[in-house]
Amino acid sequence: MKVSGFTILRNGSKYGYPYIESIKSILPICDEFIIIVGDSEDDTFQQIDSLNDSKVKIINTVWDERLRTGGKILSQQTDIALSYITGDWGIYLQADEVIHEKYLTTIQTAMHDNFQKKEVEGLLLKYKHFYGSYDYVANSRNWYRQEIRVIRNGIGVKSWKDAQGFRIDGRKMFVKAVDAYVYHYGWVKHPKVMQDKIKSFNKLWHDDEWVDKNIPEISEFDYSQIDSIEKFTETHPKVMADRILKYNWSFIPPEDCKQKIKYRLLRNIEEKTGLRIGEYKNYKLI
């Protein structure tokens, strides 16, 4: 059984992505790691190249600005990465996603156990979405709880919409759930870097007129705009240790998170039953 890691990246250093940590976190269970590096304005390529790991294969691309609407460019670049993987399984991590070392064996075992079960087209991983600092996790209904991050190669899997998930010929994939978490650090950046990233990222979905009208011209992102968070009391992946030590901004969680009454009721139901009413699921559980 051969395993390929894959990801896409552009301006990873400029916008504070933990992309090196992300790659390192999954390398131990990969036979190769395909990285699609877009035309960047920083040292992203040099940083990845300095890993000097024989498993890592860098493919340079130029992003087509005509595909910016709706995040299509992200899907297109992910499909390029898919075209290069040679493993039986592919593990996809976005540049702000990291796997804790305690889950590597669990993921590896799930791939082995389902290798001969051709009806299993992918594996579903859970999520922890860090917000504001490394000490808090966003936990409202606005944040997806799980997503496909392991796909069976050679069966026509393609990136779906803005590359959050995958499908086959437009249909939802049949997947098995795995008791392992992806640690998502996309909302843990210095407020200035976060604001710059928000503006740049929205340009992958909207035209300049929309961005100018809807994204405020402020120097720092307002992290108080959160409806529900909780304290994180566990450990972070070891590969994140140096980055966390360099944490250099203050984050004070809002005392009164402004969550609508309807969502408070739905959350109460979820806490009591484990069911998230109306949850979007881009997959079919086996």
KAWO-V289629 format. One record per residue. N is the residue number from 1. SS is DSSP state (alpha for helix, beta for strand, coil for the rest). PHI is phi in radians with two decimals (* if undefined). OMEGA is omega in whole degrees, 0 to 359 (NA if undefined). Layout:
# KAWO-V289629
n->(N;N)
ss->(SS;SS)
phi->(PHI;PHI)
omega->(OMEGA;OMEGA)
This chain:
# KAWO-V289629
n->(1;2;3;4;5;6;7;8;9;10;11;12;13;14;15;16;17;18;19;20;21;22;23;24;25;26;27;28;29;30;31;32;33;34;35;36;37;38;39;40;41;42;43;44;45;46;47;48;49;50;51;52;53;54;55;56;57;58;59;60;61;62;63;64;65;66;67;68;69;70;71;72;73;74;75;76;77;78;79;80;81;82;83;84;85;86;87;88;89;90;91;92;93;94;95;96;97;98;99;100;101;102;103;104;105;106;107;108;109;110;111;112;113;114;115;116;117;118;119;120;121;122;123;124;125;126;127;128;129;130;131;132;133;134;135;136;137;138;139;140;141;142;143;144;145;146;147;148;149;150;151;152;153;154;155;156;157;158;159;160;161;162;163;164;165;166;167;168;169;170;171;172;173;174;175;176;177;178;179;180;181;182;183;184;185;186;187;188;189;190;191;192;193;194;195;196;197;198;199;200;201;202;203;204;205;206;207;208;209;210;211;212;213;214;215;216;217;218;219;220;221;222;223;224;225;226;227;228;229;230;231;232;233;234;235;236;237;238;239;240;241;242;243;244;245;246;247;248;249;250;251;252;253;254;255;256;257;258;259;260;261;262;263;264;265;266;267;268;269;270;271;272;273;274;275;276;277;278;279;280;281;282;283;284;285;286)
ss->(coil;coil;beta;beta;beta;beta;beta;beta;beta;coil;coil;coil;coil;coil;coil;coil;coil;coil;alpha;alpha;alpha;alpha;alpha;alpha;alpha;alpha;alpha;coil;coil;coil;coil;beta;beta;beta;beta;beta;beta;coil;coil;coil;coil;coil;coil;alpha;alpha;alpha;alpha;alpha;alpha;coil;coil;coil;coil;coil;coil;beta;beta;beta;beta;beta;coil;coil;coil;coil;alpha;alpha;alpha;coil;alpha;alpha;alpha;alpha;alpha;alpha;alpha;alpha;alpha;alpha;alpha;alpha;alpha;alpha;alpha;alpha;coil;coil;coil;coil;beta;beta;beta;beta;coil;coil;coil;coil;beta;beta;beta;coil;alpha;alpha;alpha;alpha;alpha;alpha;alpha;alpha;alpha;alpha;alpha;alpha;alpha;coil;coil;coil;coil;coil;coil;coil;coil;beta;beta;beta;beta;beta;beta;beta;beta;beta;beta;coil;coil;coil;coil;beta;beta;beta;coil;coil;coil;coil;coil;coil;coil;beta;beta;beta;beta;beta;beta;beta;coil;coil;coil;coil;beta;beta;beta;beta;coil;coil;coil;coil;beta;beta;beta;beta;coil;coil;beta;beta;coil;beta;beta;beta;beta;beta;beta;beta;beta;beta;beta;beta;beta;beta;beta;coil;coil;coil;alpha;alpha;alpha;alpha;alpha;alpha;alpha;alpha;alpha;alpha;alpha;alpha;coil;coil;coil;coil;coil;alpha;alpha;alpha;alpha;alpha;alpha;alpha;coil;coil;coil;coil;coil;coil;coil;coil;coil;coil;coil;coil;coil;coil;beta;beta;beta;coil;coil;coil;coil;coil;coil;alpha;alpha;alpha;alpha;alpha;alpha;alpha;alpha;coil;coil;coil;coil;coil;coil;coil;coil;coil;coil;coil;coil;coil;coil;coil;alpha;alpha;alpha;alpha;alpha;alpha;alpha;alpha;alpha;alpha;alpha;alpha;alpha;coil;coil;coil;coil;coil;coil;coil;coil;coil;coil;beta;beta;coil)
phi->(*;-1.89;-2.12;-2.00;-1.55;-2.71;-2.80;-2.19;-2.82;-2.70;0.94;-1.11;-1.28;-1.00;-1.85;1.19;-1.36;-1.45;-1.25;-1.16;-1.10;-1.06;-1.06;-1.09;-1.16;-1.91;-0.95;-1.01;-1.91;-1.94;-1.59;-2.67;-2.41;-1.64;-2.14;-1.60;-1.84;-1.30;-1.13;-1.75;-1.86;-2.38;-1.75;-0.93;-1.05;-1.10;-1.12;-1.20;-1.08;-1.26;-1.07;0.88;-1.96;-1.13;-1.28;-1.46;-2.15;-1.70;-2.05;-1.53;-2.38;-2.05;-1.29;-1.50;-1.10;-1.27;-1.79;-1.26;-1.14;1.23;1.28;-1.04;-1.10;-1.15;-1.17;-1.11;-1.21;-1.14;-1.14;-1.09;-1.04;-1.02;-1.20;-1.71;-1.26;-2.10;-1.38;-1.25;-2.06;-2.12;-1.85;-1.82;-2.21;-1.34;-1.16;-1.95;-1.97;-2.32;-1.77;-1.20;-1.03;-1.23;-1.77;-1.07;-1.13;-1.07;-1.17;-1.08;-1.11;-1.11;-1.15;-1.12;-1.14;-1.84;-1.03;-1.54;-1.59;-1.10;-1.22;-1.52;-1.64;-2.94;-2.14;-1.80;-1.92;-1.50;-2.32;-2.11;-1.79;-1.36;-2.47;1.43;-2.61;-1.40;-1.78;-2.33;-2.13;-1.30;-2.36;-1.56;-1.19;-1.28;-1.93;-1.17;-1.57;-2.78;-2.76;-1.24;-2.26;-2.23;-2.18;-1.41;-1.44;1.43;-2.10;1.52;-1.18;-2.32;-1.12;-1.94;0.95;-1.68;1.31;-1.29;-2.45;-2.42;-2.54;-2.15;0.89;1.47;-1.65;-1.21;-1.47;-1.58;-2.34;-1.87;-1.41;-2.09;-1.45;-2.55;-1.95;-1.68;-1.66;-1.72;-1.89;-1.10;-1.92;-2.13;-2.57;-0.96;-0.90;-1.22;-1.11;-1.11;-1.13;-1.09;-1.17;-1.02;-1.16;-1.13;-1.16;-1.16;-1.24;-1.51;-2.05;-2.33;-1.40;-1.07;-1.09;-1.13;-1.07;-1.09;-1.44;-1.89;-1.78;-1.12;-1.50;-2.15;-1.39;-2.36;-1.22;-1.61;-1.31;-1.32;-1.43;-2.48;-1.67;-2.93;-2.43;-2.45;-1.21;-1.63;-2.03;-1.72;-1.82;-1.58;-1.00;-1.02;-1.16;-1.57;-0.98;-1.14;-1.10;-1.16;-1.09;-1.55;-0.93;-2.31;-2.43;-1.70;-2.33;-1.97;-1.09;-1.07;-1.21;-2.19;-1.22;-1.54;-1.81;-1.07;-0.96;-1.01;-1.31;-1.14;-1.12;-1.12;-1.19;-1.06;-1.11;-1.11;-1.13;-1.49;-2.00;1.43;-1.71;-1.87;-1.10;1.35;-1.18;-1.33;-2.25;-1.61;-2.99;-2.17;-1.30;-1.68)
omega->(180;183;178;169;176;180;173;186;173;180;181;180;182;184;168;178;175;189;177;177;180;180;182;185;185;182;184;181;179;174;175;177;181;180;176;184;178;180;187;180;184;184;183;181;183;180;180;181;182;175;176;180;183;179;188;179;184;175;180;179;173;182;179;184;178;181;185;183;176;180;183;182;179;178;181;180;177;177;175;178;179;183;183;184;183;182;173;175;173;177;183;173;172;190;178;181;183;177;175;183;181;180;185;180;179;180;180;179;179;177;179;184;183;185;182;181;187;178;177;185;180;179;184;179;179;184;164;182;180;186;174;177;180;184;184;179;175;187;180;180;182;185;182;185;182;181;178;177;173;182;174;183;174;181;176;179;177;176;184;177;185;174;175;181;184;173;176;182;177;180;178;181;176;189;172;178;179;181;179;186;166;177;185;184;184;182;175;179;172;183;178;179;180;180;177;180;179;181;180;183;180;177;175;180;189;176;185;181;179;181;180;183;190;179;185;178;178;185;183;179;180;182;179;181;181;185;179;176;177;180;177;187;181;179;175;175;182;182;180;188;182;180;181;178;181;178;192;174;182;176;177;182;180;180;182;178;186;179;182;182;181;182;175;179;180;179;177;178;181;181;182;186;185;181;176;184;178;182;176;180;180;183;174;182;174;NA)
